[in-house]
Amino acid sequence: MKHRLRFALLCLLMLGSALFVFPQEAEHHGVVTGTVIDDSTGLPINEVSVGFFRSTGLWVQRVHTDTTGAYSAELDTGRYLIRFERFPYVPEWFDNVYEVHDAFVADVHADTSIIANAGLQPLPRPQPVTVSGTVTDSVTGQPLPNTFVAFLRPHRELRELEHELEQFGGFDNERFTLPGFGRLFGVVWFGFTNDAGQYQAHLLKGLRYVAFAFKPGFVHQFYQKKLTPFDADQLTFNGDTSGIDFPLIPNPFAANSFSGRVADTTGVGVPSHVVLIRVTPLGWIPVRYQVTDSAGNYMFQHLVNGRFLVHAIPVSGFAPAWYKEGACGVRNWHNADVVDVSSNVTGIDVCVKPLDESGFCHIDGHITSGGGNTFASAATNEAVAVSAVSTTTGEVAGYDVTGADGSYSLDNLPAGSYTIVVDKEGFTASNAPTVTVDGSGGFLSSGNVIGVTGDTPLSVDEHQNQSPASFMLRQNYPNPFNPTTEIHFDVAKAGNVAIRIYNIMGQEIARLVDQRLDIGSYVARWNGNDARGLQVSSGLYFYRMDADNFHDLKKMILMK
């Protein structure tokens, strides 16, 4: 109930909601009738939208109540879910529930009549609060006037709103194009700081917000110095609040730029979040975030030399993807291409695939890290992308980005069987549960736990006192192994080095290294997972090193 009431509160930001009217089917064999009243007064409610859906999620018909609160619908025989909606009331499913997985399924038979009454709860009256803060230059401590400050809907809540409204990007009046940054969605409030660097926002009590500040010449910032809205703190205000401050960091003195486009397989641009991640021997570090314009274009500026991964997370309707040349994106960072930046780089286009969010099924759970702790608490609130991959089609049907508590919620899935796959740069999932949800067996699957372990970055072998005289790929140790082994290798000349894992069919299943390395001795570790983050089976595998004109291939055995 809290989930639906939260969405109901969000609706208060608008003056009304759209009601959808559709033609009825040609043949009808049963009748559903009822009356809708106001729970607080007992009076009938006119113009309530009453929708009928198959248990698979397929919409069938929609009718409206008359001045007496009554409605009637003729339906083909079958099983139906019934939903009641009218602003300013909290939407409900029959019989008096707020979540679809709790809804009663009405069984309509030929020449019979079913009575389905409803009582709707009025939306609570919103209570305004004032939130204030100051934006400063983190180097000089001086206030920054004319800085853009905004409070946004959290990513998960914006996606819920989009689905409820059946409208991309949520409400029309919550979109804002910010020159030099992109097109923001879910902007509940925005303004600019005064000459003293101060702002004052007017929000609603009890809702959740993500706070954001941007000024040309500085690196943007979410509250508490967070880089992206997925990692950002979600703020709730129960009264007037001050001290929501932003110390902005000046742009680095670097001239490189990096640009491209996010588009679907037909070349149509897809508005998306884009995260740029720097690849270093010490790990994978997110360094830039931007939102594309309405045509899917993005550009990062003021970049230092380095090697980068690019991750696109569409605003709605498409699955996240990593850049890979010649492919329509990849959904796991292990298989993404690394881009070398030493000058201006263009044409880094990320292809994304559409989602099928036409159902009512729901899968939730949380991510754990080391010792059973939630991933968020173990990794300073780092967001993790979680996808439901159809076991039938192999495509992503739904995704979510974890919240501050490490939880995920995969909604609006068609009935079927799904593998739950985790994707987070620098981490690998230790399991990938397969879950079946459908209208007959239940719309909901809860409590699915997925563990993640940190990949060990490449590290120079401290026992080497001099530079290697030649390239060398050593035998892995231990061998046989279960499930982790180490691969030691020497680099005699600075340049790009790749180490890939292959199965006995000669298919590449994982890429441990693909980056520029300096002269030295290194260790790469493999934990027995493929590029999707799934554990591979026992058997014979090959690993290959390619560097400069050096190529070598060795065998290893995974024994469980």
Stockholm file with secondary structure:
# STOCKHOLM 1.0

chainA/1-560         MKHRLRFALLCLLMLGSALFVFPQEAEHHGVVTGTVIDDSTGLPINEVSVGFFRSTGLWVQRVHTDTTGAYSAELDTGRYLIRFERFPYVPEWFDNVYEVHDAFVADVHADTSIIANAGLQPLPRPQPVTVSGTVTDSVTGQPLPNTFVAFLRPHRELRELEHELEQFGGFDNERFTLPGFGRLFGVVWFGFTNDAGQYQAHLLKGLRYVAFAFKPGFVHQFYQKKLTPFDADQLTFNGDTSGIDFPLIPNPFAANSFSGRVADTTGVGVPSHVVLIRVTPLGWIPVRYQVTDSAGNYMFQHLVNGRFLVHAIPVSGFAPAWYKEGACGVRNWHNADVVDVSSNVTGIDVCVKPLDESGFCHIDGHITSGGGNTFASAATNEAVAVSAVSTTTGEVAGYDVTGADGSYSLDNLPAGSYTIVVDKEGFTASNAPTVTVDGSGGFLSSGNVIGVTGDTPLSVDEHQNQSPASFMLRQNYPNPFNPTTEIHFDVAKAGNVAIRIYNIMGQEIARLVDQRLDIGSYVARWNGNDARGLQVSSGLYFYRMDADNFHDLKKMILMK
#=GR chainA/1-560 SS CHHHHHHHHHHTTSSCCCCCCCCCCSCCCEEEEEEEEETTTCCBCTTCEEEEEETTSCEEEEEECCTTSEEEEEECSEEEEEEEECTTBCCEETTTBSSGGGCCCEEECTTCEEECCEEECBCCCCCEEEEEEEEEETTTCCBCTTCEEEEECCHHHHHHHHHHHTCTTSCGGGCEEETTTEEECCEEEEEECCTTSEEEEEEETTCEEEEEEECTTEECEETTTBSSTTTSCCEECSSCBCCCCEEEEECCSCCEEEEEEEECTTSCBCCEEEEEEEEETTEEEEEEEEECCTTSEEEEEEECSEEEEEEEEESSSBCCEECCTTSSCBSSGGGSCCEEESSCBCCCCEECCBCCCCSCEEEEEEEEETTTEEHHHHTTSCCCEEEEEETTTCSEEEEEECCTTSEEEEEEECSEEEEEEEECTTEEESCCCEEEEBTTTBSEEEEEEEEEEECCCCEECTTCCSCCSSCEECCCBSSSBSSCEEEEEEESSSEEEEEEEECTTSCEEEEEEEEEECSEEEEEEECSBCTTSCBCCSEEEEEEEEETTEEEEEEEEECC
#=GC SS_cons         CHHHHHHHHHHTTSSCCCCCCCCCCSCCCEEEEEEEEETTTCCBCTTCEEEEEETTSCEEEEEECCTTSEEEEEECSEEEEEEEECTTBCCEETTTBSSGGGCCCEEECTTCEEECCEEECBCCCCCEEEEEEEEEETTTCCBCTTCEEEEECCHHHHHHHHHHHTCTTSCGGGCEEETTTEEECCEEEEEECCTTSEEEEEEETTCEEEEEEECTTEECEETTTBSSTTTSCCEECSSCBCCCCEEEEECCSCCEEEEEEEECTTSCBCCEEEEEEEEETTEEEEEEEEECCTTSEEEEEEECSEEEEEEEEESSSBCCEECCTTSSCBSSGGGSCCEEESSCBCCCCEECCBCCCCSCEEEEEEEEETTTEEHHHHTTSCCCEEEEEETTTCSEEEEEECCTTSEEEEEEECSEEEEEEEECTTEEESCCCEEEEBTTTBSEEEEEEEEEEECCCCEECTTCCSCCSSCEECCCBSSSBSSCEEEEEEESSSEEEEEEEECTTSCEEEEEEEEEECSEEEEEEECSBCTTSCBCCSEEEEEEEEETTEEEEEEEEECC
//
